[in-house]
Amino acid sequence: MKKKTFNNFLLYFILFFPFMKPDYINLIPRLSYIFNFWKFASITISIIILIIKRKMSRSLLLIILLNAILLGSTIINNGDIVNNMLFSGSMIALAIMFEHGMNNKKDFFGTLMFCFEIVIYLNFISIILLPGGLYTTGSALTGMATENWLLGFKNTHIAHFLPAFIIAYINFKKYNRKFRSSFLITIILLSSVICKSGTTIMGMFILAVIAFFPTLKKHYNILNFRNYVFIFIFLFLFIII
């Protein structure tokens, strides 16, 4: 059982982590190239997994068809075909991963949380060590922004923080990973407060209130397990990638 769990963890980590590429990595060409190659390899492996399975759900088929239409439209309108193929490939690969992961939910959600823990904890360290910012973006013409850390500008952290919160909550409620989940949520909240990101603080506050107050959950059963998974998939597919 432990060997199977480790194998699942290794597979999901290899497939999922390249999509967690922090913005700061784009400033380091060689490291950025490694992440891009890793992402391409992840997409390829995911497609191979789909071919080996020889079957797909209706939702996965719908995602493939929608991306095929998007690619066709890009070609007809002389758009950026390379970037469109990378985006579509990423969406399809992640959809395949999620479908595969639903057969091993405990290992899958545990691995997802581990991936978020790596980038969010490193981002928090960069905030603590360099409170004035890790690097500067913009120009004299458009304005300079210094509030950039590992995950990018402070208001863009929400793209990682919201999905991470949902994954932490799922692990907290369903798989008894209470300490890890609570610690991750605490670091997310601390990061948001220290960076003074109003957008992130508001989003996290709303999720926290709905998730952890029993009275609200009893009368407004919006964020149950199924809906949390759906929201996470939506956020990751349409915001992070």
Secondary structure, DSSP 4 states (H G I P E B T S, - for coil): -HHHHHHHHHHHHHHHGGGG--GGGGGSHHHHHHHHHHHHHHHHHHHHHHHHHT---HHHHHHHHHHHHHHHHHHHTT--HHHHHHHHHHHHHHHHHHHHHTTSHHHHHHHHHHHHHHHHHHHHHHHHH-TT-SEEEEETTTEEEEEEETTEEGGGTHHHHHHHHHHHHHHHHHS--HHHHHHHHHHHHHHHHHHT-HHHHHHHHHHHHHHH-HHHHHH-TTS-HHHHHHHHHHHIIIII-
